[in-house]
Amino acid sequence: MEKMEQLPQQSVGYFFLRSKEVHIENGAAFITFFVRLTRETSVRKEGKEQTRVQAVWVDIDEVMEGHASEKARALPNCMQRYELSQSVFYSLCHLSKSCPEELFYITPYHRNSTRKEFIT
């Protein structure tokens, strides 16, 4: 019997990554904020999976800790990754065009999340 060719299976994931890290340079404390929206397309064919990560929006900001707002200093010193629905992802993309600084502070409605603490 002839083998049927297996069609590749494709899935798309939408992610929001946010991190805040406090570090010392020349005796001064700085806070680095990083935010990224990515679309990850995974294709599985013949038992092998390949994932393509497309950064849709990225922002990074660094401020002296003494100049940061209370809201910024209160954020946890960690990296957080959120798995989003497509509609929440595109809402955040829209927000990134009008109020990009707000993405440093929000916690989006998400399906799943992971968190990695930074050692201070």
Beta strands, then each sheet from edge to edge (+ up, - down):
strand 1: 9-25
strand 2: 28-45
strand 3: 48-64
strand 4: 78-84
strand 5: 112-117
sheet 1: 3+ 2- 1+ 4- 5+
end
